[in-house]
Amino acid sequence: MSSIANTPKPPYYAVIFTTQRTAIDNGYEETANRMEDLAKQQEGFLGYESATEGTGITVSYWKDLESIRKWKMNTEHLFAQEKGRAA
């Protein structure tokens, strides 16, 4: 995962995502890497920052609300969310 996002001058939007890691990995790292790659392909994605040590927090940055809406509706992203909730 990368470090501090290189975002443009505001305004832009931030989406905050938290995780609670367990002793069982269940492919978390692989899924997180795939979501990073997929997000980078989405129109309006500006970057992200992440810290994971037990409880994780990721902040992704987007140019507008429409870009966020489209990311939230991405089928692979929705599947990853459901997989995470079921773990």
C-alpha positions as CSV (number, residue, x, y, z in Angstrom):
1,M,0.0,0.0,0.0
2,S,1.2,3.5,-0.8
3,S,1.9,6.4,1.6
4,I,0.5,9.9,1.6
5,A,-1.8,10.7,-1.3
6,N,-0.7,13.4,-3.8
7,T,-4.1,15.1,-4.1
8,P,-4.8,18.3,-6.1
9,K,-5.8,21.6,-4.5
10,P,-9.3,21.3,-2.9
11,P,-12.1,20.9,-3.3
12,Y,-12.3,17.1,-3.5
13,Y,-14.0,14.4,-1.4
14,A,-12.7,11.8,1.0
15,V,-14.2,8.3,1.8
16,I,-13.1,6.7,5.0
17,F,-13.1,2.9,5.4
18,T,-12.2,1.1,8.6
19,T,-11.3,-2.6,9.1
20,Q,-10.8,-4.8,12.1
21,R,-8.3,-7.5,11.3
22,T,-8.6,-10.9,12.8
23,A,-6.0,-13.7,13.3
24,I,-7.4,-15.4,10.1
25,D,-6.3,-13.6,7.0
26,N,-9.0,-14.9,4.6
27,G,-7.2,-13.3,1.6
28,Y,-7.4,-9.8,3.1
29,E,-4.1,-8.6,1.7
30,E,-4.8,-9.9,-1.8
31,T,-8.3,-8.4,-1.8
32,A,-6.9,-5.0,-0.5
33,N,-4.3,-5.0,-3.3
34,R,-6.9,-5.8,-5.9
35,M,-9.2,-3.0,-4.6
36,E,-6.3,-0.6,-4.8
37,D,-5.6,-1.5,-8.4
38,L,-9.3,-1.4,-9.3
39,A,-9.9,2.0,-7.6
40,K,-6.9,3.5,-9.5
41,Q,-8.7,2.6,-12.7
42,Q,-11.9,4.5,-11.7
43,E,-12.6,7.9,-13.2
44,G,-12.3,10.5,-10.5
45,F,-9.9,8.6,-8.2
46,L,-7.3,10.9,-6.8
47,G,-5.3,8.7,-4.4
48,Y,-5.5,7.1,-1.0
49,E,-3.8,6.8,2.4
50,S,-3.9,3.7,4.6
51,A,-2.7,2.6,8.0
52,T,-3.2,-1.0,9.2
53,E,-2.2,-2.2,12.6
54,G,-5.0,-4.2,14.2
55,T,-7.7,-1.7,13.3
56,G,-7.1,-0.3,9.9
57,I,-8.2,2.9,8.3
58,T,-8.1,3.9,4.7
59,V,-9.0,7.2,3.2
60,S,-9.6,7.4,-0.5
61,Y,-9.9,10.7,-2.3
62,W,-12.2,11.5,-5.2
63,K,-12.8,14.4,-7.5
64,D,-16.6,14.4,-7.1
65,L,-19.6,12.7,-5.6
66,E,-20.5,11.0,-8.9
67,S,-17.1,9.3,-8.9
68,I,-17.7,8.0,-5.4
69,R,-21.2,6.7,-6.3
70,K,-19.8,4.8,-9.3
71,W,-17.0,3.3,-7.1
72,K,-19.6,2.2,-4.5
73,M,-21.6,0.4,-7.3
74,N,-18.6,-1.4,-8.8
75,T,-19.5,-5.1,-8.8
76,E,-16.1,-6.4,-7.7
77,H,-16.0,-3.7,-5.0
78,L,-19.4,-4.8,-3.7
79,F,-18.4,-8.4,-3.7
80,A,-15.2,-7.6,-1.6
81,Q,-17.4,-5.6,0.9
82,E,-19.7,-8.6,1.3
83,K,-16.8,-11.0,1.7
84,G,-15.3,-8.7,4.4
85,R,-18.6,-8.5,6.3
86,A,-19.0,-12.2,6.3
87,A,-15.5,-12.9,7.7
